[in-house]
Amino acid sequence: MDDIKKIIVPVLGVMALIVFVGFIYGKNDNKIPFLTGPSTNEENYDTANIKIGNTTIKAVLANNEDLRKKGLGGKERLNEDEGMLFVFDEKDVIHSFWMKDMLIAIDILWIDDKKVVQIDKDIKPPQKDTPETDLARYTSKKPVDYVLEVNGGYSDKMGIKEGDTVEIPSL
């Protein structure tokens, strides 16, 4: 009986490890890994490759009210070349953003007429218990067509600046 235990216990341990690893790696099947997590529905998101200068960013399109409200809230990380492009129903509107439920620092790139017109850099997430009424608002200084959120510090790292041309595929 002891010989059987010596064989079965390690085999069961290996099987448990395989199941655990499969669960961890198999549960996040979304096309864009940074949108996975407990607060995200299991679905595929529309994406677009946004080009600014020599930089290409794979962006999830926040092209409906639910995605625009949620934004990147609750996300623990973004890969360096990933972001979220906010696509609005109307063009040339002044928009305001806040950092509700944000866990990561971001740069906000305000885009109008295919140009970066404003960059709010390295915006840190709020303290966990900050009341909604105390959250800072980030607003475009002029009407814009799109807003692109990327990792905090990304625009400086990649040399993105106001006036840069932005290539957005027709949406």
PyMOL commands that set and color helices and strands:
alter all, ss='L'
color gray80, all
select helices_A, chain A and resi 2-26+33-35+65-70+132-134+154-158
alter helices_A, ss='H'
color red, helices_A
select strands_A, chain A and resi 47-52+55-62+82-87+96-98+106-112+115-123+137-139+146-151+166-167
alter strands_A, ss='S'
color yellow, strands_A
deselect
rebuild
show_as cartoon
